[in-house]
Amino acid sequence: MTTSANPTMLALEKCAKGGPSLASWNEGPAKQSILNFVVGVTTTGSPQFVKPEERVAVFDNDGTLWTEQPMYFQLAFVFDRLKVLAPQHPEWRDRPLFSAVLEGDMKTVAAGGLRGLLELATITHAGMTTDDFSKIVEEWITSARHPKFNRPYTELIFQPMLELLAYLRANGFKTFIVSGGGIEFMRVFADKVYGIPPEQVIGSTIVTKFEMLAGVPVLTRLPELNFMDDNVGKPVAINMHIGRRPIAAFGNSDGDLQMLQWTAAGTGSRFGLLVHHTDSEREYAYERSPLGNLDKALTEAQAKGWTVVDMKRDWNRIYPFETCK
Amino acid sequence: MTTSANPTMLALEKCAKGGPSLASWNEGPAKQSILNFVVGVTTTGSPQFVKPEERVAVFDNDGTLWTEQPMYFQLAFVFDRLKVLAPQHPEWRDRPLFSAVLEGDMKTVAAGGLRGLLELATITHAGMTTDDFSKIVEEWITSARHPKFNRPYTELIFQPMLELLAYLRANGFKTFIVSGGGIEFMRVFADKVYGIPPEQVIGSTIVTKFEMLAGVPVLTRLPELNFMDDNVGKPVAINMHIGRRPIAAFGNSDGDLQMLQWTAAGTGSRFGLLVHHTDSEREYAYERSPLGNLDKALTEAQAKGWTVVDMKRDWNRIYPFETCK
């Protein structure tokens, strides 16, 4: 992974001269709540002050750091991968779910539910070493294009969130991804596009097995789910990987609710934020939907005073490729 | 966790004025191999040069960073904990393994093997929240004493390894613990005694469950093993938690062999080291033994050119409480 053409940095440099700022955030309560929180925890002597090593911020990925419509980007990878592998697996034609994907019958795929998708995901993500898997993802992520924007998926990251990540890091925060997405899928690009190194990327995992192949030690990926990093899984994964309770959590759906609850329940200054997708023109508008369902978390945000970002109102720029305002 | 009385720093300051050095290492091939490796990977333009973000070093804990005799320290915690809990569990008297611990019959305990010990460990480590568990460990680790040295276990850390950790960090390395010990057990003291923060401590885990207790979100520890971070588990855990292949690995037993193999098999400059316990007077002398068995790894170290530390010969000081030479 090279950082020389780091889009995060390029995007930040383009619009925000003179250090990290929140230039793509309109003035308003959302931006103000972020500034208030950060000033509080970084001001020595303030009752809100938090020691730098305790400044842990966790970010969901799909719908929070990048777009998740018309489907989770990793799902597009699963479908593309299935098509690549299909010729070697004529038996897939007899499996309704598999043939539905191959024929583009998304209705049948959707009817298979989460369980069906997980089956497709584990099968397409397994049967190779971890090193080979990274290469496959790398190849896909640089060549695949988003159907609406006709751009690489890694360009569909949210400029305001890039600025927020940079602003938090400039204020001593350690930023982590805590996503339902595959940990080894995200690690391929997270450093390059978000400036978040592999050891700060937490996600769902499949079982891997250490073995010797012709005298060379490898980790082989098996078609078996190991850990689902969503809903109640997020606080569990945070505890396992970080071992500290975050002081700030950022999400966009009910899958992030427990992560926000866990973060908010600690002592001292705490910050919770939900991205509400309200811009059908520049991005997508949805909330109570099968994908990125935002329902209970929205209600709880209002009750608990978490910040809710109205994308249409609060962000003057959504993607790095848009012109600076 | 306070860092004001950080014994690592105190120990280092006491003997090594003027920045990190390897003062407790005698001149010889072991010390020289460390210096050669670090100079190589940090010299810009050198063929051995490694970018700072890739300078990942992994350390086993028991027998590598601190003593592991006459039994793993966490096992002493298990036994002590069992005795504390016994009055609430009269039914344990009818279970041979449990009553053996309560009666100090170590022969029967040993006959139960790893499986028996794991059962004892999961039972004594479960049934409370993660926060409560940390408090229990904190209390024990500050009050319990090692039977031979009559000192807190956290004083039985190896001064040369503290110096090595500090030396590597001063050279841009990120240092991780990768141990068979419990992740939440070690995190209580790892930052204070080794300067290794919770997010860089990797270990064995039991299952934890997110739930609401009287409206408060907690993580409850269940009496079920989740992951055993030993042998083939170590490379798997490294991949899961760090997502990068280390360039240096430090261990002392066959349980560390796969971690060393995995580290050594990467491209570019690599370093492997085994601590050989050869000092029956100042510490303990053992190798092919039930505890900290060093057999296959020692053979492979010789074949692969990994560094083997002869404690008696290579370390002029073992513990921080010893007088500086």
Interface residues (C-beta under 8 A of the other chain):
Chain A: E53 V56 T130 K174 I183 E184 R187 P197 P198 E199 V201 T205 T208 K209 F210 E211 V216 P217 L219 V232 G233 P235 V236 N239 M240 H241 I242 G243 R244 Q258 Q261 W262 A265
Chain B: E53 V56 T130 K174 I183 E184 R187 P197 P198 E199 V201 T205 T208 K209 F210 E211 V216 P217 L219 V232 G233 P235 V236 N239 M240 H241 I242 G243 R244 Q258 Q261 W262 A265
